[in-house]
Amino acid sequence: NIFADCVFSTNFARDSYSWSSDGFAVGLYSSGGRLEARGCRFYANQANSGGGAIDLRGGVTAVITNCLIANNSSHNAGIYVSGAGSVQIASCTIADNSGSGVQVASGGPVVLRNSIVWNNGRELQGTITVTNSCLPETNVVGAIHDDPQFQYEYYLAPGSPCLNIGSATAAAAGLADRYARADALDTNVLDIGYHYTAGYTLTNANLYVA
């Protein structure tokens, strides 16, 4: 299954009677086979357990590229892995989720690269290999730990430490036509985190009425 440039927003998942059991994976749930999500937005979904945005189980392999996973609610995580196979998470922003950003209960390997995981209930749980990423937990190897400086939702401010620190060029990552910053395409060394399809109209960003 391949999902490209999709939006999963304000969904609810629960069992037939209450919020007490089951009802996981509001955005995408996959058991077995292969799942690919690229350029997708998972925003403000709610589930009582498992993955509020993405739930990976039963031997599924997954590639999650350039996705925004933000403000989802689950007892477990934005992305939850239990018994899955290889999971690759690249160029994603995983922020402001009520559970963990990514939780690995079992399975894997799980690799996080060129991504930002910030201000979740807990950032990472379980065994996850991290490279060229940003998260506040200073004991995690393979990441910087400075504030990514989000603006206008999850664009990166011009002075963000997450600019030009990726493991490849933006062109090699297939993101040279997208915007990690509000005002500029990513055309050099890859900016880490989610890339929008368009920039932000800065002339309308800061208007004040006296």
C-alpha positions in Angstrom: 0.0 0.0 0.0 1.3 3.4 -1.0 -0.1 6.7 0.3 1.3 9.9 -1.2 0.4 13.5 -0.2 -2.6 12.5 1.9 -4.1 14.2 4.9 -5.4 12.2 7.9 -7.0 14.6 10.3 -9.4 14.7 13.3 -10.3 11.0 13.2 -11.3 9.0 16.2 -10.7 5.3 16.9 -12.2 3.2 19.7 -13.9 -0.1 20.3 -17.6 -0.5 20.0 -18.4 0.4 23.6 -15.8 2.6 25.2 -12.3 4.2 25.0 -10.9 1.4 27.3 -9.5 -1.1 24.8 -8.6 -1.6 21.1 -9.3 1.2 18.7 -5.8 2.0 17.6 -4.1 3.4 14.5 -6.3 6.3 13.6 -4.3 7.4 10.5 -2.9 4.1 9.1 -2.9 0.6 10.5 -1.1 -2.1 8.7 -0.5 -5.8 9.6 1.7 -7.7 7.2 2.8 -6.7 3.7 4.5 -3.4 3.0 3.4 0.2 3.8 4.8 3.4 2.3 3.7 6.8 3.2 5.3 9.9 1.7 4.4 13.6 1.9 1.4 12.8 4.2 0.1 14.8 7.2 -1.3 13.2 10.3 -2.9 15.8 12.5 -5.2 15.9 15.5 -6.2 12.3 15.4 -7.3 10.4 18.6 -7.0 6.8 19.7 -7.0 5.2 23.1 -4.0 2.9 22.4 -1.5 1.9 19.8 -0.5 4.5 17.2 -2.5 7.7 17.1 -1.2 8.3 13.5 0.5 5.1 12.3 0.3 1.6 13.8 2.6 -1.1 12.5 2.2 -4.8 13.5 2.3 -8.4 12.3 5.5 -8.3 10.3 4.7 -5.3 8.1 7.7 -3.4 6.6 7.3 0.3 6.3 8.9 3.3 4.7 7.6 6.7 6.1 9.1 9.6 4.3 8.5 13.4 4.6 5.5 13.1 6.8 4.1 15.5 9.5 2.8 13.7 12.5 1.6 16.3 15.0 -1.0 16.9 17.7 -2.2 13.3 17.7 -3.5 11.7 20.9 -2.9 8.1 22.0 -1.9 6.3 25.2 1.1 4.9 23.3 2.6 7.0 20.5 2.2 8.9 17.2 4.0 6.0 15.5 3.6 2.6 17.3 5.6 -0.5 16.3 4.7 -4.0 17.6 6.0 -7.0 15.9 6.7 -5.2 12.6 9.6 -5.8 10.3 12.0 -3.1 9.0 10.7 0.4 9.6 12.4 3.4 8.0 11.4 6.9 9.1 13.0 9.7 7.1 12.6 13.5 6.8 9.6 13.5 9.2 8.5 16.0 11.8 6.9 14.2 14.8 5.8 16.9 17.3 3.3 17.7 20.0 1.8 14.3 20.3 0.4 13.3 23.7 2.1 9.9 23.8 5.6 9.1 22.7 6.7 10.4 19.3 7.8 6.9 18.3 7.4 3.7 20.4 8.8 0.3 19.5 7.3 -2.4 21.7 8.9 -5.2 19.6 10.1 -5.9 16.1 12.2 -3.8 13.8 14.9 -2.7 13.1 13.5 0.8 13.2 15.7 3.6 11.8 15.0 7.4 12.3 17.0 9.7 10.1 16.9 13.3 8.9 13.9 13.9 11.2 12.7 16.1 14.1 11.0 14.6 17.1 10.0 17.3 19.5 7.7 18.2 22.4 5.9 14.9 22.6 4.8 13.3 25.8 8.0 11.3 25.5 10.1 11.4 22.4 11.3 7.9 21.8 10.7 4.5 23.4 12.3 1.2 22.5 15.2 0.3 20.3 15.6 2.9 17.5 18.7 3.8 15.5 18.9 7.6 15.1 21.0 9.5 12.5 21.1 13.2 11.5 18.0 14.0 13.6 16.9 16.5 16.2 15.3 15.7 19.6 15.7 17.1 23.1 16.8 13.9 24.8 20.5 14.5 25.3 21.4 10.8 25.8 20.4 9.9 22.2 23.4 9.4 19.9 23.0 10.6 16.3 21.0 13.7 17.0 21.3 17.4 17.8 19.4 18.6 20.9 18.7 22.2 20.1 15.3 23.8 19.7 14.3 23.3 16.0 12.7 26.8 16.0 9.4 26.1 14.4 7.4 29.0 13.0 4.1 29.3 11.1 3.1 25.8 12.3 6.1 23.5 11.6 8.2 25.4 9.1 11.8 26.0 10.2 12.9 29.6 11.1 15.8 31.0 9.1 18.2 30.5 12.1 17.1 26.9 12.8 19.8 24.5 13.7 18.0 21.9 11.6 18.9 23.6 8.3 21.5 22.0 6.1 22.4 19.1 8.4 20.9 16.2 6.6 22.7 13.1 5.4 22.2 13.9 1.7 21.4 16.7 -0.6 17.8 17.8 -0.9 17.9 16.7 -4.6 19.1 13.2 -3.7 16.3 13.0 -1.1 13.7 14.0 -3.7 12.8 17.2 -1.7 14.4 20.0 -3.7 11.0 21.2 -4.9 9.6 21.5 -1.3 9.9 23.9 1.6 11.3 23.1 5.1 11.6 26.9 5.5 8.7 29.2 5.0 10.5 31.4 2.5 12.9 29.1 0.6 13.1 25.9 -1.3 15.5 23.3 0.1 18.2 23.3 -2.6 21.5 22.5 -0.9 22.3 20.0 1.9 19.0 18.6 3.1 17.1 20.4 5.9 15.8 17.8 8.3 12.2 17.4 9.1 9.0 17.7 7.1 8.9 19.6 3.9 5.8 21.4 2.7 4.6 21.5 -0.9 4.5 25.3 -0.8 6.1 28.2 1.2 4.3 30.4 3.6 3.1 33.8 2.5 5.2 35.9 4.8 3.4 39.2 3.9 0.3 37.9 5.6 2.1 36.2 8.5 2.4 39.0 11.0 -0.4 41.5 10.7 -1.4 43.5 13.7 -4.4 45.8 14.1 -3.9 48.8 16.4 
